[in-house]
Amino acid sequence: MYDWNRRDITIDMQLLGQSTAAECMDTVLHEMYHHYQQCLVDCYAAMETEYRTLRVFRQVPEYIEETEHYQTDGMDYYDQDLERDARDYADYRAGYYLDLVAELTGEE
């Protein structure tokens, strides 16, 4: 879980102990992406207006809105851009890293 106020990640080690390597990787990457999102929001707030149109910041206004009205349950939670983007990133990168490990260890 990423805490936007404290700016830290908390992961239930018992849950990770019962998960596969892929699930653990996915969880860590998902929460790390939330930290990246917060870094984007912070940069955006400090930027001059002309730079806020850069592609990297295109989702930031929605992130700001969602953090102000963050949903914690059900489909409202699941459908937030903050969560969707973190899930997509984690799914993509976890696959990449697991494929890379398999290649490096010869377990393809």
N, CA, C and O of each residue as an XYZ file, in Angstrom:
432
protein
N       0.837     -1.164      0.000
C       0.000      0.000      0.000
C       0.891      1.239      0.000
O       1.864      1.320      0.750
N       0.545      2.197     -0.848
C       1.285      3.451     -0.885
C       0.520      4.502     -0.103
O      -0.667      4.722     -0.341
N       1.198      5.145      0.822
C       0.598      6.206      1.625
C       1.031      7.545      1.050
O       2.194      7.932      1.162
N       0.089      8.249      0.435
C       0.389      9.522     -0.225
C       0.790     10.600      0.773
O       1.543     11.507      0.420
N       0.317     10.525      1.985
C       0.660     11.548      2.977
C       2.057     11.327      3.554
O       2.829     12.274      3.700
N       2.374     10.091      3.875
C       3.690      9.769      4.440
C       4.735      9.508      3.369
O       5.935      9.511      3.644
N       4.269      9.279      2.139
C       5.160      9.000      1.010
C       5.971      7.729      1.233
O       7.183      7.696      1.017
N       5.278      6.693      1.669
C       5.985      5.429      1.852
C       5.118      4.251      1.424
O       3.902      4.352      1.262
N       5.804      3.138      1.253
C       5.172      1.899      0.810
C       5.183      0.923      1.978
O       6.207      0.720      2.630
N       4.026      0.324      2.228
C       3.912     -0.719      3.235
C       3.445     -1.986      2.535
O       2.438     -1.984      1.827
N       4.182     -3.057      2.739
C       3.821     -4.322      2.110
C       3.680     -5.380      3.193
O       4.564     -5.534      4.035
N       2.592     -6.094      3.171
C       2.317     -7.161      4.132
C       3.235     -8.336      3.817
O       3.024     -9.054      2.839
N       4.251     -8.526      4.648
C       5.231     -9.577      4.395
C       4.614    -10.973      4.470
O       5.064    -11.886      3.778
N       3.589    -11.143      5.303
C       2.915    -12.435      5.378
C       2.215    -12.741      4.050
O       2.264    -13.870      3.561
N       1.569    -11.735      3.477
C       0.909    -11.911      2.182
C       1.937    -12.229      1.094
O       1.713    -13.103      0.258
N       3.066    -11.513      1.110
C       4.102    -11.784      0.123
C       4.672    -13.183      0.295
O       5.028    -13.835     -0.686
N       4.762    -13.649      1.538
C       5.279    -14.987      1.809
C       4.405    -16.088      1.239
O       4.866    -17.211      1.035
N       3.153    -15.771      0.982
C       2.217    -16.743      0.421
C       2.016    -16.559     -1.083
O       1.218    -17.265     -1.700
N       2.738    -15.615     -1.662
C       2.559    -15.272     -3.074
C       3.678    -15.854     -3.930
O       4.739    -16.228     -3.429
N       3.419    -15.920     -5.212
C       4.452    -16.347     -6.156
C       5.435    -15.201     -6.383
O       5.167    -14.057     -6.016
N       6.565    -15.521     -6.986
C       7.545    -14.481     -7.315
C       6.922    -13.436     -8.237
O       7.177    -12.241     -8.087
N       6.118    -13.878     -9.176
C       5.462    -12.953    -10.107
C       4.502    -12.024     -9.374
O       4.446    -10.831     -9.671
N       3.751    -12.558     -8.425
C       2.814    -11.734     -7.657
C       3.558    -10.734     -6.775
O       3.133     -9.586     -6.644
N       4.651    -11.160     -6.179
C       5.462    -10.257     -5.355
C       6.028     -9.126     -6.205
O       5.965     -7.958     -5.822
N       6.571     -9.477     -7.338
C       7.139     -8.480     -8.238
C       6.058     -7.497     -8.670
O       6.283     -6.287     -8.685
N       4.903     -8.009     -9.016
C       3.792     -7.169     -9.451
C       3.382     -6.196     -8.341
O       3.146     -5.018     -8.608
N       3.297     -6.676     -7.120
C       2.897     -5.842     -5.984
C       3.899     -4.719     -5.749
O       3.513     -3.559     -5.603
N       5.167     -5.057     -5.712
C       6.201     -4.053     -5.470
C       6.218     -3.015     -6.586
O       6.295     -1.817     -6.314
N       6.147     -3.456     -7.826
C       6.151     -2.520     -8.949
C       4.918     -1.623     -8.943
O       5.015     -0.438     -9.260
N       3.773     -2.169     -8.588
C       2.536     -1.398     -8.511
C       2.682     -0.265     -7.487
O       2.348      0.885     -7.772
N       3.175     -0.597     -6.318
C       3.316      0.416     -5.272
C       4.411      1.425     -5.605
O       4.282      2.605     -5.279
N       5.476      0.980     -6.242
C       6.521      1.902     -6.675
C       5.993      2.877     -7.718
O       6.414      4.033     -7.758
N       5.082      2.422     -8.554
C       4.499      3.314     -9.560
C       3.671      4.408     -8.895
O       3.636      5.540     -9.378
N       3.006      4.080     -7.795
C       2.273      5.118     -7.069
C       3.238      6.213     -6.580
O       2.905      7.398     -6.608
N       4.412      5.809     -6.142
C       5.400      6.816     -5.723
C       5.820      7.670     -6.924
O       5.945      8.889     -6.804
N       6.033      7.046     -8.057
C       6.357      7.779     -9.284
C       5.238      8.765     -9.621
O       5.509      9.906     -9.994
N       3.982      8.330     -9.492
C       2.866      9.226     -9.756
C       2.923     10.445     -8.839
O       2.667     11.569     -9.269
N       3.257     10.214     -7.585
C       3.338     11.349     -6.665
C       4.486     12.281     -7.048
O       4.354     13.500     -6.937
N       5.590     11.731     -7.491
C       6.702     12.560     -7.958
C       6.271     13.413     -9.149
O       6.637     14.584     -9.242
N       5.491     12.824    -10.060
C       4.966     13.589    -11.190
C       4.074     14.737    -10.713
O       4.185     15.861    -11.202
N       3.196     14.447     -9.762
C       2.301     15.471     -9.220
C       3.128     16.590     -8.586
O       2.831     17.767     -8.796
N       4.147     16.246     -7.826
C       4.993     17.249     -7.175
C       5.719     18.112     -8.206
O       5.771     19.334     -8.071
N       6.273     17.479     -9.228
C       6.974     18.219    -10.283
C       6.015     19.151    -11.011
O       6.334     20.310    -11.275
N       4.855     18.636    -11.326
C       3.828     19.404    -12.030
C       3.470     20.660    -11.237
O       3.345     21.745    -11.805
N       3.309     20.509     -9.942
C       2.936     21.642     -9.090
C       4.022     22.718     -9.069
O       3.725     23.905     -8.929
N       5.268     22.302     -9.206
C       6.384     23.238     -9.141
C       6.764     23.823    -10.504
O       7.580     24.741    -10.578
N       6.183     23.300    -11.568
C       6.547     23.714    -12.924
C       5.851     24.990    -13.360
O       4.767     25.343    -12.894
N       6.519     25.651    -14.264
C       5.864     26.772    -14.924
C       4.807     26.198    -15.865
O       4.966     25.094    -16.388
N       3.748     26.938    -16.073
C       2.595     26.473    -16.838
C       2.974     25.914    -18.204
O       2.407     24.905    -18.622
N       3.898     26.525    -18.900
C       4.249     26.082    -20.258
C       4.797     24.657    -20.291
O       4.662     23.967    -21.302
N       5.413     24.210    -19.198
C       5.980     22.864    -19.162
C       4.965     21.806    -18.754
O       5.213     20.612    -18.921
N       3.848     22.223    -18.232
C       2.816     21.275    -17.811
C       2.157     20.565    -18.983
O       1.420     19.599    -18.784
N       2.405     21.020    -20.181
C       1.838     20.373    -21.368
C       2.710     19.233    -21.888
O       2.341     18.558    -22.849
N       3.854     19.019    -21.265
C       4.715     17.912    -21.688
C       3.961     16.594    -21.546
O       3.155     16.420    -20.632
N       4.232     15.679    -22.454
C       3.521     14.393    -22.483
C       3.568     13.648    -21.145
O       2.584     13.022    -20.751
N       4.692     13.713    -20.454
C       4.845     12.982    -19.200
C       3.823     13.433    -18.150
O       3.521     12.692    -17.214
N       3.299     14.635    -18.308
C       2.355     15.173    -17.329
C       0.892     15.065    -17.764
O       0.021     15.602    -17.081
N       0.598     14.395    -18.869
C      -0.769     14.396    -19.390
C      -1.807     13.811    -18.426
O      -2.963     14.233    -18.449
N      -1.423     12.859    -17.587
C      -2.362     12.247    -16.641
C      -2.403     12.969    -15.293
O      -3.278     12.698    -14.471
N      -1.475     13.874    -15.068
C      -1.330     14.472    -13.746
C      -2.585     15.201    -13.260
O      -2.948     15.032    -12.096
N      -3.266     16.000    -14.082
C      -4.490     16.631    -13.564
C      -5.509     15.611    -13.031
O      -6.178     15.859    -12.028
N      -5.616     14.476    -13.707
C      -6.523     13.424    -13.231
C      -5.997     12.804    -11.940
O      -6.776     12.519    -11.031
N      -4.693     12.594    -11.849
C      -4.109     12.067    -10.617
C      -4.411     13.005     -9.443
O      -4.781     12.553     -8.359
N      -4.254     14.292     -9.665
C      -4.523     15.269     -8.607
C      -5.976     15.176     -8.165
O      -6.266     15.140     -6.970
N      -6.878     15.139     -9.120
C      -8.310     15.037     -8.807
C      -8.597     13.755     -8.026
O      -9.335     13.777     -7.041
N      -8.024     12.661     -8.458
C      -8.288     11.378     -7.805
C      -7.688     11.308     -6.401
O      -8.280     10.700     -5.510
N      -6.531     11.918     -6.194
C      -5.963     11.891     -4.841
C      -6.807     12.729     -3.882
O      -6.855     12.448     -2.685
N      -7.461     13.741     -4.401
C      -8.331     14.573     -3.560
C      -9.639     13.870     -3.219
O     -10.267     14.174     -2.205
N     -10.051     12.925     -4.070
C     -11.307     12.191     -3.867
C     -11.064     10.690     -4.034
O     -11.818      9.998     -4.719
N     -10.016     10.209     -3.406
C      -9.588      8.824     -3.600
C     -10.645      7.837     -3.112
O     -11.148      7.940     -1.993
N     -10.964      6.887     -3.970
C     -11.935      5.836     -3.662
C     -11.183      4.604     -3.154
O     -10.140      4.241     -3.698
N     -11.708      3.975     -2.128
C     -11.000      2.841     -1.536
C     -11.706      1.505     -1.720
O     -11.178      0.471     -1.310
N     -12.885      1.504     -2.326
C     -13.649      0.261     -2.430
C     -14.193      0.023     -3.831
O     -14.451      0.954     -4.595
N     -14.356     -1.262     -4.140
C     -15.092     -1.717     -5.308
C     -14.584     -1.195     -6.638
O     -13.401     -0.898     -6.804
N     -15.502     -1.092     -7.570
C     -15.160     -0.668     -8.932
C     -14.720      0.791     -8.973
O     -13.938      1.173     -9.844
N     -15.213      1.616     -8.039
C     -14.758      3.005     -7.993
C     -13.255      3.059     -7.745
O     -12.551      3.886     -8.324
N     -12.775      2.180     -6.888
C     -11.335      2.077     -6.629
C     -10.622      1.537     -7.871
O      -9.626      2.101     -8.324
N     -11.131      0.469     -8.396
C     -10.493     -0.251     -9.495
C     -10.387      0.597    -10.762
O      -9.422      0.466    -11.515
N     -11.371      1.465    -11.002
C     -11.441      2.252    -12.236
C     -10.685      3.573    -12.200
O     -10.651      4.284    -13.204
N     -10.085      3.915    -11.080
C      -9.337      5.163    -11.009
C      -8.095      5.086    -11.899
O      -7.454      4.039    -11.995
N      -7.766      6.199    -12.542
C      -6.562      6.229    -13.370
C      -5.313      5.909    -12.557
O      -4.404      5.242    -13.052
N      -5.265      6.377    -11.323
C      -4.115      6.073    -10.455
C      -3.885      4.572    -10.352
O      -2.757      4.093    -10.460
N      -4.969      3.842    -10.143
C      -4.868      2.393     -9.979
C      -4.685      1.670    -11.312
O      -3.883      0.741    -11.412
N      -5.407      2.086    -12.310
C      -5.295      1.453    -13.629
C      -3.876      1.600    -14.176
O      -3.300      0.635    -14.678
N      -3.313      2.804    -14.079
C      -1.960      3.027    -14.590
C      -0.925      2.223    -13.803
O       0.011      1.680    -14.388
N      -1.088      2.144    -12.483
C      -0.149      1.359    -11.666
C      -0.254     -0.125    -11.994
O       0.758     -0.822    -12.067
N      -1.485     -0.608    -12.192
C      -1.675     -2.026    -12.576
C      -1.041     -2.315    -13.922
O      -0.330     -3.307    -14.078
N      -1.295     -1.449    -14.898
C      -0.752     -1.657    -16.240
C       0.776     -1.659    -16.226
O       1.412     -2.508    -16.851
N       1.347     -0.707    -15.511
C       2.805     -0.642    -15.419
C       3.361     -1.904    -14.770
O       4.295     -2.521    -15.283
N       2.777     -2.277    -13.638
C       3.276     -3.450    -12.905
C       3.154     -4.716    -13.739
O       4.078     -5.529    -13.767
N       2.038     -4.892    -14.412
C       1.847     -6.083    -15.251
C       2.893     -6.144    -16.358
O       3.487     -7.194    -16.605
N       3.112     -5.025    -17.016
C       4.071     -4.977    -18.120
C       5.500     -5.214    -17.628
O       6.217     -6.054    -18.173
N       5.910     -4.472    -16.598
C       7.288     -4.564    -16.140
C       7.579     -5.874    -15.419
O       8.686     -6.400    -15.536
N       6.624     -6.409    -14.683
C       6.846     -7.689    -14.001
C       7.141     -8.766    -15.038
O       8.052     -9.575    -14.866
N       6.369     -8.768    -16.106
C       6.623     -9.723    -17.178
C       8.005     -9.545    -17.767
O       8.713    -10.521    -18.014
N       8.386     -8.306    -17.991
C       9.704     -8.017    -18.539
C      10.810     -8.535    -17.616
O      11.730     -9.219    -18.064
N      10.715     -8.204    -16.326
C      11.758     -8.612    -15.383
C      11.802    -10.129    -15.202
O      12.883    -10.711    -15.118
N      10.663    -10.756    -15.144
C      10.645    -12.215    -15.001
C      11.205    -12.904    -16.240
O      11.900    -13.913    -16.121
N      10.914    -12.379    -17.422
C      11.503    -12.906    -18.653
C      13.013    -12.713    -18.652
O      13.759    -13.599    -19.070
N      13.455    -11.564    -18.184
C      14.888    -11.289    -18.126
C      15.591    -12.247    -17.166
O      16.662    -12.762    -17.486
N      15.008    -12.490    -16.008
C      15.581    -13.437    -15.047
C      15.650    -14.836    -15.668
O      16.662    -15.526    -15.547
N      14.578    -15.244    -16.326
C      14.558    -16.569    -16.959
C      15.660    -16.671    -18.023
O      16.327    -17.699    -18.139
N      15.837    -15.608    -18.786
C      16.872    -15.606    -19.814
C      18.276    -15.673    -19.197
O      19.137    -16.415    -19.668
N      18.484    -14.899    -18.155
C      19.807    -14.867    -17.518
C      20.141    -16.158    -16.787
O      21.311    -16.524    -16.673
N      19.129    -16.842    -16.296
C      19.374    -18.097    -15.583
C      19.265    -19.317    -16.495
O      19.490    -20.446    -16.060
N      18.922    -19.087    -17.746
C      18.796    -20.184    -18.688
C      17.545    -21.023    -18.466
O      17.507    -22.186    -18.866
N      16.534    -20.461    -17.845
C      15.297    -21.195    -17.554
C      14.162    -20.787    -18.480
O      13.000    -20.795    -18.073
N      14.473    -20.440    -19.689
C      13.443    -20.005    -20.636
C      12.547    -21.139    -21.027
O      11.623    -20.951    -21.818
